[in-house]
Amino acid sequence: MNVSRRTLLRTTGAAALATPLLTAGAAAAPNLPFGPVQQIDAGVLNVGYVELGPAHGTPVLLLHGFPYDIHSYEQVAPLLARRGYRVIVPYFRGHGSTTFRSAATPRNVDQAAFALDILALMDALGIQRAVLAGYDWGSRTADIIAALWPERVKALVSVTGYLITNLEFNKKPLPPAAENAWWYQYYFATERGVDGLHQYKREIGEFIWKFNSPTWKYSAATYARTAVAFDNPDYEAIVIGNYRWRQSLIPAEPEYAELESELQKAPKIAVPTITIDGRHDPFTPAGNGQSYRDHFTGAYEHRAFDVGHNVPQEAPRDFARAVVDADRL
């Protein structure tokens, strides 16, 4: 957002945000196409991504989760592009058309690897500083970048708050209901889970969608469009490896040791931030954001929406509004 637009928004206040594009009651979504998917070499990856909006606009990177893909932002991205943002929506490693540039490159799964992927993408696209917004794996990745490279982050929108993985904490048992919600994490720790993901990856993905978002009435076509992203040749290795890494069942890679040492200290996030909880998300912690509030030390707001886990796809206008508002904090 340039200086003149920022000044206008500050002087007009909330009324300036009550436009049809970001109003929950607005019936029609912007008619900007979501696509085509472009490819660019960035670090060890050839990244597939969608870009919308003017090239000179304030960059916004929208980061998806598991088992989801870039279509979580199919409605959010045009809303933001219409507001003048340069919107980038990439596939993570192991998803969609994002591939490794070399067959010899290790398929690393440490949380730091995903953050470095996004930084490499920003560099490849000539983006020094951006608004980062995400949920699930996307929140974790955005949180890491905001914590360790705050100079690259203009503002942050993070669903479920602070999601940087603490490996020691993850070794501790949770109450039964919480453990039950993470069934696939333990399933993937077994060889049966490896075989299961290979044989039933689309069925597993949809089962998780229904559990994560019990009030979301999506269509079969909506799920089928996303499930195509699971056909990536590295999908199974990345998914299995990431969840095993979180349980310390596979070792951290030495190349990330310094970064991981910092992440295990639960670094604070000082960039302007809006955190979001889905009221029907089984992973939303109790306390209306209070459990993670102390991790954010800069300008901050918390919001809760009447949706499940996949907030941007279930509440696109609310999510887009949060991105605009975070940019103004």
C-alpha positions as CSV (number, residue, x, y, z in Angstrom):
1,M,0.0,0.0,0.0
2,N,1.6,3.4,-1.0
3,V,1.7,6.4,1.3
4,S,-1.3,8.2,-0.2
5,R,-3.6,5.2,0.1
6,R,-2.4,4.6,3.7
7,T,-3.1,8.2,4.6
8,L,-6.6,8.0,3.0
9,L,-7.5,4.8,4.9
10,R,-6.3,6.3,8.2
11,T,-8.3,9.5,7.8
12,T,-11.5,7.8,6.6
13,G,-11.3,5.1,9.3
14,A,-13.5,2.0,9.3
15,A,-16.0,3.4,6.8
16,A,-13.3,3.1,4.1
17,L,-13.2,-0.6,4.7
18,A,-17.0,-1.1,4.4
19,T,-16.8,-1.6,0.6
20,P,-18.7,-4.3,-1.2
21,L,-15.5,-6.3,-1.8
22,L,-14.9,-6.8,1.8
23,T,-18.4,-6.8,3.3
24,A,-19.6,-10.2,4.5
25,G,-23.0,-9.7,3.0
26,A,-21.7,-8.9,-0.5
27,A,-23.1,-11.5,-2.9
28,A,-20.7,-11.3,-5.8
29,A,-17.0,-12.2,-5.7
30,P,-14.6,-10.2,-7.8
31,N,-14.4,-11.6,-11.3
32,L,-10.6,-11.6,-11.5
33,P,-9.4,-15.1,-12.6
34,F,-7.5,-17.2,-10.1
35,G,-4.6,-18.2,-12.3
36,P,-2.9,-19.3,-14.4
37,V,-0.3,-21.1,-12.3
38,Q,3.1,-19.7,-13.0
39,Q,6.5,-21.3,-12.3
40,I,9.7,-19.8,-11.0
41,D,13.1,-21.2,-9.8
42,A,13.5,-20.2,-6.1
43,G,16.2,-21.8,-4.0
44,V,16.0,-25.6,-4.3
45,L,12.5,-25.5,-5.8
46,N,10.7,-24.6,-8.9
47,V,7.7,-23.0,-7.3
48,G,4.2,-23.0,-8.7
49,Y,2.2,-19.9,-7.7
50,V,-0.7,-17.7,-8.7
51,E,-0.2,-14.0,-8.9
52,L,-3.0,-11.4,-9.0
53,G,-3.1,-7.6,-8.7
54,P,-0.8,-4.8,-9.9
55,A,2.9,-5.4,-10.0
56,H,3.6,-2.2,-8.1
57,G,1.1,-3.0,-5.2
58,T,2.1,-3.9,-1.7
59,P,3.0,-7.6,-1.8
60,V,0.9,-10.1,0.1
61,L,1.8,-13.8,0.3
62,L,-1.0,-16.2,1.2
63,L,0.2,-19.6,2.5
64,H,-1.9,-22.7,2.6
65,G,-2.0,-25.7,5.0
66,F,-2.4,-29.5,5.0
67,P,-4.3,-31.2,3.4
68,Y,-5.2,-28.1,1.4
69,D,-3.7,-26.1,-1.5
70,I,-3.7,-22.6,-3.1
71,H,-7.4,-22.8,-3.8
72,S,-8.0,-21.9,-0.1
73,Y,-7.4,-18.4,-1.4
74,E,-9.4,-18.5,-4.6
75,Q,-11.8,-15.9,-3.3
76,V,-9.4,-14.0,-1.0
77,A,-6.8,-13.3,-3.6
78,P,-9.1,-11.4,-6.0
79,L,-10.6,-9.4,-3.1
80,L,-7.1,-8.2,-2.2
81,A,-6.0,-7.7,-5.8
82,R,-9.0,-5.4,-6.3
83,R,-7.7,-3.3,-3.3
84,G,-4.4,-2.8,-5.1
85,Y,-2.3,-5.5,-3.5
86,R,0.2,-7.7,-5.4
87,V,-1.0,-11.1,-4.3
88,I,1.2,-14.2,-4.4
89,V,-0.2,-17.7,-3.6
90,P,2.4,-20.4,-3.8
91,Y,2.2,-24.2,-3.5
92,F,4.4,-25.5,-0.6
93,R,7.1,-28.1,-1.3
94,G,5.5,-31.4,-2.1
95,H,2.2,-29.8,-3.3
96,G,0.8,-29.0,-6.7
97,S,3.2,-27.9,-9.4
98,T,6.1,-27.0,-7.0
99,T,8.9,-29.4,-7.6
100,F,12.5,-29.8,-6.6
101,R,15.0,-28.6,-9.2
102,S,17.3,-31.5,-8.7
103,A,16.5,-35.2,-8.0
104,A,19.5,-35.2,-5.7
105,T,18.2,-32.5,-3.3
106,P,17.1,-34.0,0.0
107,R,13.4,-33.7,0.6
108,N,13.8,-31.9,3.9
109,V,10.8,-31.4,6.2
110,D,12.1,-29.3,9.1
111,Q,9.9,-26.3,9.8
112,A,12.8,-24.0,8.9
113,A,12.9,-25.5,5.4
114,F,9.4,-24.2,4.5
115,A,10.3,-20.7,5.8
116,L,13.5,-20.6,3.7
117,D,11.4,-21.7,0.7
118,I,9.2,-18.7,1.0
119,L,12.1,-16.3,1.6
120,A,13.7,-17.7,-1.6
121,L,10.5,-17.2,-3.5
122,M,10.3,-13.6,-2.3
123,D,13.9,-13.0,-3.5
124,A,13.1,-14.6,-6.8
125,L,10.1,-12.3,-7.3
126,G,12.0,-9.2,-6.2
127,I,10.0,-8.8,-3.0
128,Q,11.9,-7.4,-0.1
129,R,9.0,-7.0,2.3
130,A,5.5,-8.4,2.3
131,V,2.4,-9.0,4.3
132,L,2.3,-12.7,5.2
133,A,-1.0,-14.5,5.9
134,G,-1.7,-18.1,6.5
135,Y,-3.4,-21.0,8.4
136,D,-2.1,-24.4,9.5
137,W,1.3,-25.0,7.8
138,G,1.0,-21.5,6.4
139,S,0.6,-19.9,9.8
140,R,3.7,-21.8,11.1
141,T,5.8,-20.7,8.1
142,A,4.7,-17.1,8.3
143,D,5.2,-17.0,12.1
144,I,8.8,-18.3,11.6
145,I,9.6,-15.6,9.1
146,A,8.1,-12.9,11.2
147,A,10.1,-14.1,14.3
148,L,13.5,-14.6,12.7
149,W,13.4,-12.2,9.7
150,P,11.0,-9.4,10.8
151,E,12.6,-7.0,8.3
152,R,10.9,-9.1,5.5
153,V,7.4,-8.9,7.1
154,K,5.3,-5.7,6.8
155,A,2.4,-7.4,8.7
156,L,1.2,-10.8,9.7
157,V,-2.2,-12.6,9.7
158,S,-1.9,-15.9,11.6
159,V,-4.8,-18.4,12.1
160,T,-4.6,-20.2,15.4
161,G,-2.0,-17.7,16.6
162,Y,1.5,-18.8,17.4
163,L,2.3,-22.1,15.7
164,I,6.1,-22.3,15.7
165,T,6.8,-26.0,16.6
166,N,8.4,-26.7,20.0
167,L,9.8,-30.2,19.8
168,E,10.2,-30.7,23.5
169,F,6.6,-29.7,24.1
170,N,5.4,-32.0,21.4
171,K,6.8,-35.0,23.3
172,K,4.4,-34.4,26.2
173,P,1.0,-36.1,26.1
174,L,-2.2,-34.1,25.7
175,P,-5.7,-34.8,27.1
176,P,-7.5,-37.6,25.1
177,A,-9.7,-35.3,23.1
178,A,-6.7,-33.3,21.9
179,E,-4.8,-36.5,21.1
180,N,-7.7,-37.8,19.1
181,A,-7.8,-34.7,16.9
182,W,-4.2,-35.4,15.9
183,W,-4.9,-39.1,14.9
184,Y,-3.2,-38.7,11.5
185,Q,0.0,-37.4,13.1
186,Y,0.4,-40.8,15.0
187,Y,-0.9,-42.8,12.0
188,F,1.8,-41.3,9.8
189,A,4.4,-42.3,12.4
190,T,3.8,-46.0,11.4
191,E,4.6,-47.9,8.3
192,R,0.8,-48.7,8.1
193,G,0.3,-44.9,7.9
194,V,2.8,-44.6,5.1
195,D,0.9,-47.2,3.1
196,G,-2.4,-45.7,4.0
197,L,-1.4,-42.2,2.8
198,H,-0.2,-43.8,-0.5
199,Q,-3.4,-45.8,-1.0
200,Y,-6.0,-43.4,0.4
201,K,-4.5,-39.9,0.3
202,R,-7.6,-38.4,-1.2
203,E,-9.9,-40.1,1.3
204,I,-7.6,-39.1,4.2
205,G,-7.6,-35.5,3.0
206,E,-11.4,-35.3,2.8
207,F,-11.8,-37.0,6.2
208,I,-9.6,-34.4,7.7
209,W,-11.5,-31.6,5.9
210,K,-14.8,-32.8,7.4
211,F,-13.3,-33.1,10.9
212,N,-11.5,-29.8,10.8
213,S,-14.5,-27.8,9.4
214,P,-17.7,-29.4,10.6
215,T,-19.9,-26.6,9.5
216,W,-18.4,-26.0,6.1
217,K,-20.7,-27.2,3.2
218,Y,-18.2,-27.5,0.4
219,S,-18.9,-29.2,-2.9
220,A,-17.4,-32.4,-4.2
221,A,-15.9,-30.3,-7.0
222,T,-14.2,-28.0,-4.5
223,Y,-12.5,-30.9,-2.8
224,A,-11.5,-32.6,-6.1
225,R,-9.9,-29.5,-7.4
226,T,-7.6,-29.3,-4.3
227,A,-6.9,-33.0,-4.2
228,V,-5.1,-32.8,-7.5
229,A,-2.3,-31.0,-5.6
230,F,-1.7,-34.2,-3.6
231,D,-0.5,-36.0,-6.8
232,N,2.8,-34.2,-6.5
233,P,5.6,-36.9,-6.6
234,D,7.0,-35.6,-3.3
235,Y,3.7,-35.1,-1.5
236,E,3.8,-38.3,0.6
237,A,7.5,-37.9,1.6
238,I,6.9,-34.3,2.7
239,V,3.8,-35.0,4.6
240,I,5.0,-38.2,6.4
241,G,8.4,-36.6,7.1
242,N,7.0,-33.4,8.4
243,Y,4.7,-35.0,10.9
244,R,7.4,-37.5,12.0
245,W,9.8,-34.5,12.4
246,R,7.3,-32.8,14.7
247,Q,7.4,-35.9,17.0
248,S,11.2,-36.1,16.9
249,L,11.0,-39.4,15.2
250,I,13.5,-38.3,12.5
251,P,16.4,-36.0,13.3
252,A,16.6,-32.4,12.4
253,E,18.9,-31.5,9.5
254,P,22.2,-30.0,10.5
255,E,21.9,-27.2,8.0
256,Y,19.0,-25.8,10.0
257,A,20.6,-26.3,13.4
258,E,21.2,-22.6,14.1
259,L,17.8,-21.5,13.0
260,E,16.1,-24.4,14.9
261,S,18.0,-23.4,18.1
262,E,16.4,-20.0,17.9
263,L,13.0,-21.4,17.1
264,Q,13.1,-23.7,20.1
265,K,13.4,-20.6,22.3
266,A,9.9,-19.5,21.2
267,P,11.0,-16.2,19.8
268,K,8.6,-13.3,20.1
269,I,6.9,-11.8,17.1
270,A,7.1,-8.0,17.0
271,V,5.6,-7.2,13.6
272,P,2.0,-5.9,13.4
273,T,-0.2,-8.9,13.7
274,I,-3.9,-10.0,13.6
275,T,-4.5,-13.5,14.9
276,I,-7.6,-15.4,14.0
277,D,-9.5,-18.4,15.5
278,G,-12.2,-20.5,13.9
279,R,-14.8,-21.1,16.6
280,H,-15.6,-24.6,15.1
281,D,-11.9,-25.5,14.5
282,P,-11.0,-28.5,16.7
283,F,-7.5,-27.1,17.0
284,T,-8.5,-23.7,18.3
285,P,-7.1,-23.3,21.9
286,A,-9.5,-22.2,24.7
287,G,-9.3,-18.6,25.9
288,N,-10.0,-16.5,22.9
289,G,-6.4,-16.1,21.9
290,Q,-5.0,-15.6,25.4
291,S,-2.9,-18.8,25.3
292,Y,-0.6,-17.3,22.7
293,R,-1.1,-13.5,23.2
294,D,2.2,-13.0,25.0
295,H,4.1,-14.2,21.9
296,F,3.1,-11.1,20.0
297,T,4.8,-7.9,21.2
298,G,3.9,-5.4,18.4
299,A,0.6,-3.8,17.3
300,Y,-2.0,-6.6,17.7
301,E,-5.6,-7.6,17.2
302,H,-7.4,-10.9,17.7
303,R,-10.5,-12.0,15.9
304,A,-12.7,-15.1,16.0
305,F,-15.0,-16.2,13.1
306,D,-17.9,-18.6,13.1
307,V,-16.0,-21.1,10.9
308,G,-13.7,-24.1,11.1
309,H,-10.0,-24.7,10.3
310,N,-9.8,-23.5,6.7
311,V,-10.6,-19.9,7.5
312,P,-9.7,-18.2,4.2
313,Q,-11.9,-20.6,2.2
314,E,-14.8,-20.6,4.7
315,A,-14.8,-16.8,5.4
316,P,-12.9,-15.2,2.5
317,R,-14.2,-11.7,3.1
318,D,-13.4,-11.7,6.8
319,F,-9.9,-13.1,6.0
320,A,-9.3,-10.5,3.3
321,R,-10.4,-7.7,5.7
322,A,-8.0,-9.0,8.3
323,V,-5.1,-8.7,5.8
324,V,-6.1,-5.1,4.9
325,D,-6.4,-4.2,8.6
326,A,-3.1,-5.9,9.6
327,D,-1.4,-3.8,6.9
328,R,-2.9,-0.7,8.6
329,L,-1.9,-1.5,12.2
